[in-house]
Every structure is written in C-alpha cells, then in structure tokens.
Amino acid sequence: MILNGLTIAIVGMSIVFAFLIILVLSMILLHGLLKRFMPGSLATGGDGEPRASETSLSTVTAAIAATRTHILRNYRGRGA
C-alpha cells in the first residue's frame, strides 16, 4: 500500500518536473527567437526609446489608500 503511494508520488512529481523543464526551455527558445527577429521591440517601444510606465507613484499611492480605507470600513470588528 505504501509502495503504491510512493510510486504514484514519484511518477506525479516526475511528470511535473518534466513539464517545468519543457516550459523553461520553450521560454528560452521563444526569447531567443524574439531577440533575433524583433530586436528593437523587446524593452523599448520599437523606436529605441524606453517605454514609460503608465502608472505613476501617486496613482499607486491613491489605490493603496482607497483599498486600506475600504478594508477598515467594511471589515472592522470581524475576526481574522
């Protein structure tokens, strides 16, 4: 009984490990292909200029404050 459980566990972990190895290799291959055929558009907007972030620090700060306020108003007094 224990031997069957160990066998199933080892087979399952081996399958997951093999899938992750295939996933990593395919991502490395895709990155190489993109660098080769589209060299200017990976880290830039295509024209060589770096892309600007669309969210500013004030926007992120406002979102965090709104979330904190919502949580404090709606979940105060409830158990964790």
MIZA-606285 format. One record per atom (N, C-alpha, C): residue in three letters; x, y, z; atom name; residue number from 1. Coordinates in Angstrom, 3 decimals, padded with zeros to 6 digits, m for minus. Example, Ala and Ser with C-alpha at 12.3 -4.5 7.8 and 13.67 -1.06 7.14 Angstrom:
2
  aa     east    north       up at   i
 ala  013.190 m005.690  007.800  N   1
 ala  012.300 m004.500  007.800 CA   1
 ala  013.200 m003.300  007.800  C   1
 ser  012.850 m002.250  007.080  N   2
 ser  013.670 m001.060  007.140 CA   2
 ser  012.900  000.030  007.870  C   2
***
This chain:
80
  aa     east    north       up at   i
 met  000.825 m001.186  000.000  N   1
 met  000.000  000.000  000.000 CA   1
 met  000.876  001.259  000.000  C   1
 ile  001.855  001.301  000.891  N   2
 ile  002.751  002.459  000.950 CA   2
 ile  003.602  002.527 m000.317  C   2
 leu  004.016  001.367 m000.820  N   3
 leu  004.824  001.334 m002.042 CA   3
 leu  004.043  001.897 m003.231  C   3
 asn  002.749  001.584 m003.312  N   4
 asn  001.920  002.138 m004.390 CA   4
 asn  001.811  003.660 m004.268  C   4
 gly  001.648  004.153 m003.051  N   5
 gly  001.576  005.599 m002.840 CA   5
 gly  002.869  006.300 m003.218  C   5
 leu  003.991  005.707 m002.829  N   6
 leu  005.287  006.295 m003.202 CA   6
 leu  005.498  006.271 m004.716  C   6
 thr  005.083  005.210 m005.350  N   7
 thr  005.218  005.111 m006.809 CA   7
 thr  004.397  006.201 m007.499  C   7
 ile  003.178  006.365 m007.063  N   8
 ile  002.316  007.397 m007.654 CA   8
 ile  002.894  008.790 m007.402  C   8
 ala  003.421  009.023 m006.201  N   9
 ala  004.008  010.325 m005.888 CA   9
 ala  005.232  010.603 m006.750  C   9
 ile  006.088  009.607 m006.909  N  10
 ile  007.304  009.793 m007.713 CA  10
 ile  006.957  010.009 m009.179  C  10
 val  006.014  009.249 m009.694  N  11
 val  005.594  009.425 m011.088 CA  11
 val  004.975  010.802 m011.285  C  11
 gly  004.134  011.233 m010.365  N  12
 gly  003.500  012.549 m010.475 CA  12
 gly  004.515  013.672 m010.420  C  12
 met  005.448  013.594 m009.482  N  13
 met  006.473  014.643 m009.385 CA  13
 met  007.383  014.649 m010.607  C  13
 ser  007.665  013.479 m011.155  N  14
 ser  008.497  013.411 m012.367 CA  14
 ser  007.795  014.062 m013.551  C  14
 ile  006.502  013.832 m013.667  N  15
 ile  005.745  014.444 m014.760 CA  15
 ile  005.731  015.964 m014.619  C  15
 val  005.504  016.457 m013.410  N  16
 val  005.505  017.905 m013.180 CA  16
 val  006.886  018.490 m013.460  C  16
 phe  007.929  017.815 m012.995  N  17
 phe  009.291  018.292 m013.225 CA  17
 phe  009.603  018.343 m014.721  C  17
 ala  009.219  017.304 m015.459  N  18
 ala  009.456  017.284 m016.902 CA  18
 ala  008.688  018.414 m017.591  C  18
 phe  007.444  018.654 m017.179  N  19
 phe  006.673  019.746 m017.757 CA  19
 phe  007.341  021.084 m017.493  C  19
 leu  007.841  021.297 m016.276  N  20
 leu  008.505  022.566 m015.961 CA  20
 leu  009.786  022.752 m016.766  C  20
 ile  010.536  021.679 m016.959  N  21
 ile  011.749  021.763 m017.791 CA  21
 ile  011.372  022.131 m019.219  C  21
 ile  010.344  021.514 m019.765  N  22
 ile  009.892  021.839 m021.126 CA  22
 ile  009.421  023.287 m021.194  C  22
 leu  008.725  023.746 m020.175  N  23
 leu  008.238  025.124 m020.137 CA  23
 leu  009.398  026.112 m020.130  C  23
 val  010.401  025.875 m019.301  N  24
 val  011.556  026.770 m019.232 CA  24
 val  012.312  026.776 m020.556  C  24
 leu  012.537  025.609 m021.138  N  25
 leu  013.247  025.546 m022.417 CA  25
 leu  012.476  026.245 m023.530  C  25
 ser  011.149  026.095 m023.542  N  26
 ser  010.370  026.772 m024.580 CA  26
 ser  010.399  028.287 m024.387  C  26
 met  010.425  028.762 m023.148  N  27
 met  010.512  030.203 m022.903 CA  27
 met  011.873  030.746 m023.328  C  27
 ile  012.929  029.994 m023.073  N  28
 ile  014.265  030.416 m023.511 CA  28
 ile  014.322  030.465 m025.035  C  28
 leu  013.753  029.465 m025.685  N  29
 leu  013.723  029.438 m027.147 CA  29
 leu  012.913  030.604 m027.705  C  29
 leu  011.761  030.887 m027.110  N  30
 leu  010.928  031.994 m027.561 CA  30
 leu  011.643  033.327 m027.375  C  30
 his  012.338  033.492 m026.274  N  31
 his  013.089  034.725 m026.044 CA  31
 his  014.174  034.897 m027.103  C  31
 gly  014.865  033.815 m027.423  N  32
 gly  015.889  033.882 m028.461 CA  32
 gly  015.313  034.238 m029.824  C  32
 leu  014.165  033.648 m030.141  N  33
 leu  013.518  033.965 m031.417 CA  33
 leu  013.073  035.420 m031.480  C  33
 leu  012.517  035.916 m030.392  N  34
 leu  012.077  037.313 m030.373 CA  34
 leu  013.257  038.271 m030.471  C  34
 lys  014.347  037.950 m029.786  N  35
 lys  015.529  038.807 m029.884 CA  35
 lys  016.085  038.812 m031.302  C  35
 arg  015.990  037.668 m031.982  N  36
 arg  016.552  037.561 m033.329 CA  36
 arg  015.701  038.274 m034.375  C  36
 phe  014.378  038.089 m034.309  N  37
 phe  013.522  038.612 m035.356 CA  37
 phe  012.884  039.960 m035.029  C  37
 met  012.870  040.355 m033.757  N  38
 met  012.301  041.640 m033.366 CA  38
 met  013.227  042.301 m032.336  C  38
 pro  014.447  042.660 m032.720  N  39
 pro  015.426  043.113 m031.730 CA  39
 pro  015.095  044.449 m031.081  C  39
 gly  014.387  045.334 m031.757  N  40
 gly  014.168  046.661 m031.209 CA  40
 gly  012.928  046.810 m030.367  C  40
 ser  012.088  045.798 m030.290  N  41
 ser  010.801  045.997 m029.638 CA  41
 ser  010.630  045.230 m028.331  C  41
 leu  011.679  044.632 m027.789  N  42
 leu  011.512  043.885 m026.548 CA  42
 leu  011.442  044.802 m025.336  C  42
 ala  012.450  045.645 m025.141  N  43
 ala  012.475  046.508 m023.964 CA  43
 ala  012.136  047.951 m024.302  C  43
 thr  011.895  048.206 m025.549  N  44
 thr  011.595  049.570 m025.974 CA  44
 thr  010.283  049.585 m026.729  C  44
 gly  009.850  050.756 m027.095  N  45
 gly  008.600  050.891 m027.820 CA  45
 gly  008.734  050.622 m029.302  C  45
 gly  009.862  050.110 m029.753  N  46
 gly  010.066  049.829 m031.162 CA  46
 gly  010.905  050.886 m031.844  C  46
 asp  010.982  052.077 m031.252  N  47
 asp  011.758  053.151 m031.858 CA  47
 asp  013.077  053.376 m031.129  C  47
 gly  013.418  052.494 m030.207  N  48
 gly  014.657  052.622 m029.478 CA  48
 gly  014.535  053.372 m028.170  C  48
 glu  013.415  054.046 m027.957  N  49
 glu  013.203  054.784 m026.716 CA  49
 glu  012.590  053.853 m025.668  C  49
 pro  013.062  053.932 m024.422  N  50
 pro  012.464  053.092 m023.389 CA  50
 pro  011.001  053.454 m023.150  C  50
 arg  010.192  052.451 m022.851  N  51
 arg  008.778  052.683 m022.594 CA  51
 arg  008.589  053.328 m021.233  C  51
 ala  007.700  054.285 m021.170  N  52
 ala  007.388  054.938 m019.901 CA  52
 ala  006.319  054.127 m019.185  C  52
 ser  006.411  054.099 m017.880  N  53
 ser  005.417  053.401 m017.087 CA  53
 ser  004.117  054.194 m017.135  C  53
 glu  003.009  053.486 m017.244  N  54
 glu  001.722  054.164 m017.350 CA  54
 glu  001.115  054.484 m015.988  C  54
 thr  001.659  053.906 m014.939  N  55
 thr  001.154  054.199 m013.611 CA  55
 thr  002.205  054.990 m012.850  C  55
 ser  001.779  056.079 m012.272  N  56
 ser  002.701  056.903 m011.509 CA  56
 ser  002.642  056.526 m010.040  C  56
 leu  003.573  057.048 m009.279  N  57
 leu  003.617  056.752 m007.855 CA  57
 leu  002.370  057.272 m007.142  C  57
 ser  001.864  058.417 m007.560  N  58
 ser  000.672  058.956 m006.909 CA  58
 ser m000.560  058.095 m007.175  C  58
 thr m000.648  057.497 m008.348  N  59
 thr m001.768  056.615 m008.662 CA  59
 thr m001.721  055.365 m007.797  C  59
 val m000.543  054.799 m007.644  N  60
 val m000.398  053.605 m006.812 CA  60
 val m000.708  053.935 m005.362  C  60
 thr m000.215  055.082 m004.884  N  61
 thr m000.480  055.505 m003.511 CA  61
 thr m001.979  055.690 m003.270  C  61
 ala m002.673  056.303 m004.218  N  62
 ala m004.113  056.504 m004.088 CA  62
 ala m004.854  055.173 m004.067  C  62
 ala m004.437  054.224 m004.869  N  63
 ala m005.091  052.912 m004.897 CA  63
 ala m004.884  052.172 m003.580  C  63
 ile m003.688  052.263 m003.023  N  64
 ile m003.419  051.610 m001.745 CA  64
 ile m004.250  052.252 m000.637  C  64
 ala m004.323  053.569 m000.640  N  65
 ala m005.102  054.271  000.387 CA  65
 ala m006.590  053.927  000.283  C  65
 ala m007.108  053.862 m000.938  N  66
 ala m008.523  053.524 m001.120 CA  66
 ala m008.803  052.094 m000.662  C  66
 thr m007.904  051.181 m000.958  N  67
 thr m008.080  049.793 m000.536 CA  67
 thr m008.041  049.682  000.982  C  67
 arg m007.101  050.371  001.599  N  68
 arg m006.982  050.341  003.058 CA  68
 arg m008.245  050.915  003.708  C  68
 thr m008.738  052.016  003.171  N  69
 thr m009.955  052.621  003.715 CA  69
 thr m011.141  051.674  003.574  C  69
 his m011.268  051.049  002.417  N  70
 his m012.360  050.100  002.183 CA  70
 his m012.305  048.948  003.176  C  70
 ile m011.122  048.398  003.374  N  71
 ile m010.977  047.272  004.300 CA  71
 ile m011.312  047.702  005.722  C  71
 leu m010.818  048.866  006.142  N  72
 leu m011.075  049.320  007.507 CA  72
 leu m012.565  049.612  007.740  C  72
 arg m013.232  050.163  006.747  N  73
 arg m014.651  050.486  006.907 CA  73
 arg m015.541  049.243  006.889  C  73
 asn m015.237  048.314  006.014  N  74
 asn m016.139  047.185  005.806 CA  74
 asn m015.817  045.951  006.638  C  74
 tyr m014.608  045.827  007.140  N  75
 tyr m014.235  044.599  007.832 CA  75
 tyr m013.755  044.854  009.256  C  75
 arg m013.986  046.037  009.770  N  76
 arg m013.568  046.328  011.148 CA  76
 arg m014.436  045.531  012.113  C  76
 gly m013.802  044.948  013.098  N  77
 gly m014.533  044.231  014.126 CA  77
 gly m014.769  042.753  013.802  C  77
 arg m014.475  042.328  012.608  N  78
 arg m014.646  040.917  012.271 CA  78
 arg m013.402  040.150  012.680  C  78
 gly m013.564  038.899  012.956  N  79
 gly m012.433  038.066  013.348 CA  79
 gly m011.521  037.803  012.169  C  79
 ala m010.264  037.514  012.439  N  80
 ala m009.286  037.308  011.377 CA  80
 ala m009.384  035.970  010.755  C  80
***
